[in-house]
Amino acid sequence: MFKKKTPEQINREKWRKFSSRIIRYVALLVLFLGVFAACFDFSYKYAMKTEENRLVLEQAEGMEVIDGEEIMIPYDSTTTSIANLLKEAGYIDNVAMFRLLSKINGYDGQYQAGYHIISKRMNYNELMFTLTQDAITVTVMIPEGYSIDQIADLLEKNKVCPKEEFLRAVEEEVWTYKFLQDIPEGKDRLLEGFLYPDTYFFTVGSNGRTVLNKFLSNFENKFKNKYYTQMEKLGLDINEVLTLASIVEKESSSSSERRIIAGVLYKRMNETSGSLTKLQSCATIQYIAYRDTGKLKDVIYNSDTLIDDPYNTYLNAGLPPGPICNPSIDAILAVLDMDKDTPYWYFCATGKGSSVFAKTYNEHMANVKKYNYIVSD
């Protein structure tokens, strides 16, 4: 038979339970504070180390990377895809660790597409910092009068963008620029004429759309509003202006001659009958040659003027479907301020960057013979 506990016993038992509970709470609090302190110490040291690395890296930016290798970060890459790329290439061992440190360091969403120089000597933080810096860039000077195909070759040569990808973007991408809204449907190479010749800074390994947008944005800035007013006075649309300018660009490098050539072409394209309706520009034959073979012709033969092609201005009356190159602002202005009152109907290239002019067919044929403008087969 159990004895009934005295009040003193009950109180002592309650005190033991209370004391035990307090001790457990204190122990848990001490443990929590210990873990918190350890985490804080680790975070502080890591943050300071990260900041130290960042400062060191910033000071060393632009210096040659020892045992450096190029790596291409594709456009629209995520942290995970970059981590997988680095692991496959042997730069890191742990994808999850890279993702975690990238998030902690605030690098997510900051990685730059394109080529970077990295090394297997780099730690995770150094890799992340390097890949968030500007990718390798290259300066490319696009000569005045280059066609889209020539530009594509030049871009590929400088590792800006593969030729086929660039040409695919030319054909497939859709744009909302004002100057492209009135281009005739079905025009071959929609953007020919609008890739403004200039010096550009491209990221190595860019995609086609990014490169094209840089060209088109530059054209938009250079083709001023007053030019639209001038071409309306001439009764021309922007495709016709650039088509004329592209021929002028290839026919002469002299600003004064270009105004006369533009006037001759303008007069002939407005003729309604006879042989004068055909512009007969050898520059259009060269355009066909490079487009089809990737090479310009050393000599233009009579047979070349018989090629069945919409760009052949010896067979077809009026302007070709579109520009044959991307003209300079000088050639564009020569068209907008052309010599409409020129007495000439013919011009012939001398082969030295200039042209000679003629009022009659017989005068013109004498010039053709003198300068071997077209050679008999």
Phi and psi in degrees as a GROMACS rama.xvg file:
@    title "Ramachandran Plot"
@    xaxis  label "Phi"
@    yaxis  label "Psi"
@TYPE xy
-77.442  142.005  PHE-2
-83.3087  144.13  LYS-3
-72.5104  132.29  LYS-4
-72.1625  143.087  LYS-5
-79.2566  160.108  THR-6
-55.7252  -36.8648  PRO-7
-64.7557  -39.9188  GLU-8
-64.6109  -42.4143  GLN-9
-61.9858  -42.4249  ILE-10
-66.0645  -41.2225  ASN-11
-63.3015  -39.3561  ARG-12
-65.4644  -41.7325  GLU-13
-63.3113  -40.5533  LYS-14
-64.3494  -38.8714  TRP-15
-63.4639  -43.735  ARG-16
-64.0547  -41.0202  LYS-17
-65.9034  -43.4206  PHE-18
-63.1556  -42.1872  SER-19
-62.2722  -40.4834  SER-20
-65.8154  -41.3186  ARG-21
-62.5224  -42.2204  ILE-22
-61.8332  -42.759  ILE-23
-63.1715  -42.9106  ARG-24
-63.2719  -41.5004  TYR-25
-64.9152  -42.5056  VAL-26
-61.4029  -43.2021  ALA-27
-64.3188  -40.3156  LEU-28
-63.6961  -43.512  LEU-29
-62.8339  -42.2317  VAL-30
-62.7762  -44.4845  LEU-31
-61.3339  -45.4346  PHE-32
-63.7699  -35.1965  LEU-33
-65.3762  -45.4384  GLY-34
-63.9716  -42.9088  VAL-35
-61.2594  -43.6222  PHE-36
-64.2955  -40.5048  ALA-37
-64.8512  -43.546  ALA-38
-64.0604  -41.9274  CYS-39
-63.0543  -43.1246  PHE-40
-63.148  -43.5645  ASP-41
-63.964  -45.5216  PHE-42
-62.99  -42.1938  SER-43
-63.5284  -47.3408  TYR-44
-64.5047  -39.5167  LYS-45
-65.7079  -42.9115  TYR-46
-62.9389  -42.6039  ALA-47
-66.2595  -39.1615  MET-48
-65.8617  -41.3241  LYS-49
-61.5598  -44.4718  THR-50
-65.1417  -39.1629  GLU-51
-62.595  -44.5154  GLU-52
-62.4929  -40.1837  ASN-53
-62.242  -44.4489  ARG-54
-64.9964  -40.9293  LEU-55
-63.6222  -42.7031  VAL-56
-65.861  -40.5209  LEU-57
-64.7499  -38.9597  GLU-58
-68.1502  -30.9956  GLN-59
-90.6253  -2.28379  ALA-60
-57.3801  133.163  GLU-61
95.3583  -14.0488  GLY-62
-78.8015  155.342  MET-63
-66.7757  134.28  GLU-64
-86.9966  125.827  VAL-65
-66.0632  132.472  ILE-66
55.8171  32.2784  ASP-67
-72.1517  147.561  GLY-68
-135.227  150.046  GLU-69
-78.7931  138.771  GLU-70
-134.218  138.662  ILE-71
-100.742  121.095  MET-72
-98.2688  111.891  ILE-73
-65.1787  157.396  PRO-74
-65.0851  147.433  TYR-75
65.5293  24.5692  ASP-76
-72.6345  142.483  SER-77
-96.3911  168.847  THR-78
-58.6148  -40.9716  THR-79
-64.2532  -44.8112  THR-80
-66.0217  -35.0996  SER-81
-67.6863  -42.5782  ILE-82
-61.4355  -43.0096  ALA-83
-63.2399  -39.2816  ASN-84
-62.212  -44.9072  LEU-85
-65.1529  -38.8522  LEU-86
-66.9911  -44.6167  LYS-87
-62.0762  -32.8946  GLU-88
-85.6465  -3.19355  ALA-89
86.0093  19.2347  GLY-90
-91.5768  -25.179  TYR-91
-135.468  162.987  ILE-92
-106.944  -25.8956  ASP-93
-128.684  110.114  ASN-94
-65.778  -43.6769  VAL-95
-61.5869  -40.4179  ALA-96
-65.3332  -42.1352  MET-97
-60.5286  -44.0783  PHE-98
-63.4194  -42.0083  ARG-99
-65.1351  -48.7573  LEU-100
-66.2599  -33.5089  LEU-101
-63.3255  -41.0063  SER-102
-68.3636  -44.8449  LYS-103
-61.5929  -41.0008  ILE-104
-79.5308  -8.58038  ASN-105
78.057  24.1219  GLY-106
-87.9784  -16.1748  TYR-107
-55.9337  132.822  ASP-108
81.16  -1.08406  GLY-109
-104.857  -5.20816  GLN-110
-69.2554  139.112  TYR-111
-101.687  128.658  GLN-112
-69.3249  154.104  ALA-113
117.504  -168.886  GLY-114
-88.5797  137.702  TYR-115
-131.607  154.278  HIS-116
-100.086  116.753  ILE-117
-130.537  170.433  ILE-118
-139.917  151.342  SER-119
-70.367  -9.11527  LYS-120
-77.5286  -17.1429  ARG-121
-73.9351  142.584  MET-122
-85.8502  -179.512  ASN-123
-59.2493  -44.4835  TYR-124
-65.2392  -40.3968  ASN-125
-65.7986  -38.7205  GLU-126
-63.5318  -46.6706  LEU-127
-62.4247  -43.6786  MET-128
-61.8053  -46.0588  PHE-129
-62.1859  -40.5732  THR-130
-76.7883  -9.57709  LEU-131
-96.2232  -3.51031  THR-132
-85.0661  168.173  GLN-133
-57.1693  136.393  ASP-134
-69.6889  169.947  ALA-135
-61.2128  130.94  ILE-136
-114.822  159.063  THR-137
-137.697  141.599  VAL-138
-91.3226  124.036  THR-139
-124.584  123.233  VAL-140
-96.2443  115.162  MET-141
-88.5624  111.487  ILE-142
-64.3856  149.326  PRO-143
-64.8416  134.791  GLU-144
89.4761  5.67912  GLY-145
-74.9514  141.576  TYR-146
-85.3974  171.566  SER-147
-58.991  -40.4878  ILE-148
-64.7609  -39.5387  ASP-149
-67.0637  -39.5854  GLN-150
-63.5601  -42.6271  ILE-151
-59.8913  -42.016  ALA-152
-63.0648  -40.9843  ASP-153
-68.0255  -40.1762  LEU-154
-64.8183  -41.5529  LEU-155
-66.6509  -40.6342  GLU-156
-59.1616  -35.2113  LYS-157
-93.6363  12.1691  ASN-158
61.5109  24.9189  LYS-159
-75.7237  -46.3535  VAL-160
-163.022  137.736  CYS-161
-60.1898  141.127  PRO-162
-55.603  -47.4427  LYS-163
-64.7152  -37.7769  GLU-164
-66.1313  -40.4538  GLU-165
-63.6322  -46.9235  PHE-166
-66.8929  -33.0714  LEU-167
-65.6946  -40.7566  ARG-168
-65.4072  -36.7683  ALA-169
-57.8956  -40.6668  VAL-170
-82.9706  -31.3198  GLU-171
-107.066  -27.3768  GLU-172
-71.0515  147.142  GLU-173
-108.585  135.703  VAL-174
-126.31  156.532  TRP-175
-116.284  12.6371  THR-176
-61.6264  140.679  TYR-177
-54.7694  -43.5415  LYS-178
-71.0418  -8.48223  PHE-179
-101.065  -3.19062  LEU-180
-73.5483  -26.3514  GLN-181
-105.606  17.1363  ASP-182
-72.5335  133.083  ILE-183
-56.5826  139.611  PRO-184
-65.1045  143.895  GLU-185
83.8428  0.238427  GLY-186
-63.6239  131.841  LYS-187
-70.7583  137.164  ASP-188
53.8359  70.2671  ARG-189
-47.4197  -38.5509  LEU-190
-91.6522  -1.51395  LEU-191
-59.1107  129.999  GLU-192
101.224  -20.9816  GLY-193
-103.875  0.0865809  PHE-194
-90.8852  90.2738  LEU-195
-60.1155  123.378  TYR-196
-69.0596  123.533  PRO-197
-167.911  179.674  ASP-198
-94.8646  125.795  THR-199
-121.224  153.893  TYR-200
-113.515  108.443  PHE-201
-108.072  150.155  PHE-202
-80.5064  127.909  THR-203
-62.5484  130.464  VAL-204
86.4566  22.8126  GLY-205
-70.1595  163.682  SER-206
-92.9043  164.288  ASN-207
-59.9607  -42.5457  GLY-208
-64.7568  -41.6921  ARG-209
-61.6018  -42.8056  THR-210
-64.9857  -46.849  VAL-211
-61.5519  -39.8439  LEU-212
-62.6657  -34.0432  ASN-213
-66.4617  -41.0969  LYS-214
-61.8042  -49.974  PHE-215
-68.0714  -37.1351  LEU-216
-63.0528  -38.8899  SER-217
-66.6104  -40.7041  ASN-218
-62.0058  -42.8442  PHE-219
-58.9483  -38.5348  GLU-220
-72.3875  -33.192  ASN-221
-86.286  -28.7602  LYS-222
-88.7144  95.4589  PHE-223
-74.3878  160.955  LYS-224
-59.2681  -35.4559  ASN-225
-64.655  -23.3922  LYS-226
-67.1417  -34.9568  TYR-227
-63.5855  -39.8613  TYR-228
-64.267  -42.247  THR-229
-64.9423  -40.7164  GLN-230
-72.303  -29.0261  MET-231
-65.6204  -36.328  GLU-232
-65.322  -29.0432  LYS-233
-84.5553  -8.29598  LEU-234
74.919  28.2872  GLY-235
-116.992  149.341  LEU-236
-96.1672  175.885  ASP-237
-67.0678  -32.1935  ILE-238
-65.2224  -40.1732  ASN-239
-69.3704  -39.9091  GLU-240
-60.4586  -47.2954  VAL-241
-71.4443  -31.5556  LEU-242
-66.0893  -46.7064  THR-243
-60.5113  -45.9224  LEU-244
-62.5016  -34.7283  ALA-245
-67.5981  -37.1628  SER-246
-70.284  -43.6214  ILE-247
-58.2688  -42.4686  VAL-248
-56.0162  -42.5936  GLU-249
-82.8854  -20.117  LYS-250
-86.3905  -28.3227  GLU-251
-158.87  149.553  SER-252
-103.733  1.61018  SER-253
-91.0968  124.952  SER-254
-59.5642  -41.7149  SER-255
-67.5536  -41.366  SER-256
-66.4671  -34.8454  GLU-257
-61.4413  -37.6387  ARG-258
-64.0315  -37.5766  ARG-259
-70.3939  -44.8497  ILE-260
-59.7675  -43.2464  ILE-261
-60.3174  -39.8737  ALA-262
-64.7805  -42.4474  GLY-263
-61.5671  -48.4416  VAL-264
-62.112  -40.9934  LEU-265
-63.4092  -43.1094  TYR-266
-61.9737  -43.1047  LYS-267
-73.09  -35.7222  ARG-268
-71.3612  -15.6541  MET-269
-98.0817  -0.793262  ASN-270
-69.4763  150.186  GLU-271
-108.159  -14.5587  THR-272
-154.298  163.172  SER-273
86.8205  178.312  GLY-274
-69.0228  -21.7932  SER-275
-68.0218  -12.4133  LEU-276
-72.2413  -16.1475  THR-277
-94.5853  125.957  LYS-278
-71.8757  -26.7032  LEU-279
49.9513  57.2255  GLN-280
-104.531  123.701  SER-281
-66.66  -20.8617  CYS-282
-61.2777  -32.7205  ALA-283
-71.4272  -30.2017  THR-284
-68.0642  -40.5196  ILE-285
-65.0165  -35.0743  GLN-286
-62.4671  -45.8121  TYR-287
-60.8888  -42.8169  ILE-288
-61.7449  -47.862  ALA-289
-69.7795  -38.477  TYR-290
-61.2418  -38.541  ARG-291
-90.3276  -28.3689  ASP-292
-121.773  -14.4383  THR-293
79.3072  11.5915  GLY-294
-138.836  146.73  LYS-295
-84.9389  152.967  LEU-296
-83.4376  136.85  LYS-297
-71.8426  -36.2169  ASP-298
-136.456  138.917  VAL-299
-101.652  123.111  ILE-300
-99.7099  163.655  TYR-301
-55.1392  -38.4449  ASN-302
-63.6169  -29.1631  SER-303
-64.8443  -30.779  ASP-304
-76.0481  -4.25233  THR-305
-104.439  5.22125  LEU-306
-62.1025  129.556  ILE-307
-80.466  95.129  ASP-308
-152.708  139.144  ASP-309
-60.9956  -19.597  PRO-310
-88.6388  -2.76729  TYR-311
-80.7648  105.115  ASN-312
-82.3633  2.0175  THR-313
-85.1447  -27.5819  TYR-314
-97.7644  -34.2994  LEU-315
-106.745  138.844  ASN-316
-76.8904  152.957  ALA-317
73.6083  -164.629  GLY-318
-73.5126  150.676  LEU-319
-66.9716  170.836  PRO-320
-57.5703  -27.3201  PRO-321
-165.816  -178.145  GLY-322
-58.6645  150.933  PRO-323
-101.837  -1.37291  ILE-324
-165.187  -177.969  CYS-325
-105.191  102.135  ASN-326
-76.2344  158.171  PRO-327
-77.5248  166.222  SER-328
-64.6718  -29.444  ILE-329
-63.9839  -42.0732  ASP-330
-68.888  -37.8999  ALA-331
-63.7903  -44.6419  ILE-332
-67.069  -30.7458  LEU-333
-63.1568  -34.3234  ALA-334
-74.5205  -44.7943  VAL-335
-67.7404  -24.064  LEU-336
-122.506  42.5084  ASP-337
-66.8686  160.636  MET-338
-88.3702  86.6173  ASP-339
-69.8022  -17.3814  LYS-340
-97.6899  12.7272  ASP-341
-59.0923  139.563  THR-342
-80.9941  -6.19591  PRO-343
-86.7703  152.027  TYR-344
-121.996  -10.0636  TRP-345
-135.912  151.453  TYR-346
-143.012  154.558  PHE-347
-142.377  130.423  CYS-348
-72.5397  140.767  ALA-349
-88.337  -12.7766  THR-350
89.5728  1.02507  GLY-351
-122.177  25.4941  LYS-352
85.7734  6.33884  GLY-353
-130.07  176.127  SER-354
-134.942  158.339  SER-355
-117.355  151.719  VAL-356
-119.214  156.419  PHE-357
-143.902  148.599  ALA-358
-93.0944  -28.2223  LYS-359
-120.532  163.042  THR-360
-63.8345  -41.9773  TYR-361
-62.6927  -41.7265  ASN-362
-61.2765  -41.5354  GLU-363
-64.3374  -45.5857  HIS-364
-63.7066  -31.8229  MET-365
-65.4692  -39.2662  ALA-366
-67.5167  -41.041  ASN-367
-59.4432  -44.3172  VAL-368
-66.0911  -41.6627  LYS-369
-63.8245  -41.4912  LYS-370
-101.898  11.4908  TYR-371
49.3457  44.503  ASN-372
-59.0011  -45.0951  TYR-373
-133.966  133.536  ILE-374
-103.837  138.655  VAL-375
-69.1149  144.341  SER-376
